[in-house]
Amino acid sequence: MVHEQISLKGEYISARDYRADRLGWYVQGGYNFIPDKIQAIVKYESYDADRDIQGDRIDIITLGLNWFFSKMTKLQINYEHHTEGLTGTSENAILAQFQAGF
């Protein structure tokens, strides 16, 4: 869903086979401070590799900034906070990615 400068999207997926019952989902919101130039995003995602096994779920919160240099190039910088399993072990990461299309 996109409305003027605000975007919202999400996904839910579930799969079961003879080995595992998997579940994952995310929801992401974005705001274009300068349309087609600078966008901020916030994202929450969760993935459980096997719902029958307690403690293997991972949750990730992402705060990001996208700079669009053109319709075919952008720079993404993200801060991610990961929380894992029953222990609540957490990790932080800063990621940068440059993307170019041809």
N, C-alpha and C positions, 0 to 999 in steps of 0.2 A: 504494500500500500504506500503510495506517495501522495502527499498533499503539500503543494507549494514547496517549502523548504524542509519539511519533515517527512521521514520515511520510517516505515515499520515493517519488519518481516520476521518470519519464524518458520520452524519446521519441526515435525514430530515424526519419528520413525521407530518402528518396533519390528523385530524379526525373531523368529524361533526356528531352531532346527534341532537335530538330535543331540547337539552338544551344548547349546546355550539359549537362553531367553534374553535377548538384547533389547535395550531401550535407550533412545537418545532424543534430545530436543534442544532447540535454542530459540531465543527471541532477541532481536536486535533493533535498536532505534538509532536513527541518525538525524542530524540537523545540519543543514547547509548554511554556514555563516555567510559565505559569499558563493552564490549559486555557480556551479561548474568550476569552482576553484578550491574552496576549503570546506571540509565536512568533518564534524565530530560524530563519533559513534560510541554507543554503549551496548554491550552484548552479555547475555547470561546464557551459559550452555551447561548441559548435564549429560553424562554418558554412563550407562551401567552395562558393563560387558557381559554380565550374567546376573539376572535378577534373582536367581536361585542361590547365589553365593553372596552372603552379606559382607559388605566392606570393600567392594571393588569399584564403587562409583567414583567418578571424578566430576567436580563442578569447577567451572572457569568463569570468572568475571573479566571482561575486557573493556578497557577505555582506549579509544583510538582517535587518531587524527589523520585525515587523508588530504593530500595536496594534489590537485589535478593540474598538470602542466598543459595538457591538451586532452582531447577526447581519447587519445591512445596511450597516454603516459600519466603515471601517478606515483607518488611516494606515500607509503603508509608507515606510520609509527604507532605501535600498540604497547600498552602496559597490560599484562595479564596476571591475575591472581588465581592460582590453582589450589583447590582443596581436595584432598584424596582420602577416600575410605573411612573406616571407623575411627582411625586414629586422629583424623582431622589434620593430618600433616599438610602444611601449606608451603607453596613456593611462589616466587614472583619472577616475572620475566619481562624484559623490554625487547621488542622485536621491531626491525625496520625492513621494509621491502620496497624495491623499485620495480615497477611493472611497465613494460612497453609492448605495444601491439604493432603488428605489421600488416 
